[in-house]
Amino acid sequence: MSVNRLVANLLSCVISLSIPIGAAMLGFIWIDQQSPARPQPLTAALCILVSSFVIASAITDVFRCCIDTIFVCAFKDLEENTPPKFMSSSLRSGFGLDSATPSGPKISGGAAATGSSVELEKA
C-alpha cells in the first residue's frame, strides 16, 4: 500500500509541476517573440501557469484513480482466484507470479486412480 501511495504521490508531483512550468515558459517566450514592444508577457505567463496547474492536477487525480483501481482489482483477483484469472501476463510477472503455475495440489496418476491419501501426501 505504501509503495502504491508513494508512486502516485511522486508522479502527481512531477506532473503537476513540470507541465505548468513548461507551458508558462513556452507561453512567455511565444508572447515575447510575437510583439517585443508589449510590456507584460509575464502576466500572460502567470495566467498560463495557474490554468495549466489546475488542468494538470485534475489529470493527475484521474491518473491516481486509475492506479488505485488497478491495485485493488489485482489484489481482489489474487484473493478470489488461486491462479489469478483476470491478470495479464505482464501484470503477473510484475507481481512475481508465474503464469504457467497450475492451480491446486499436484496429484500423481496412481493416486488419482486408487484414491489413497498416503500417495496424495507423498506427492
Order of alpha helices (4+ residues) and beta strands (2+ residues): alpha-alpha-alpha-alpha-alpha
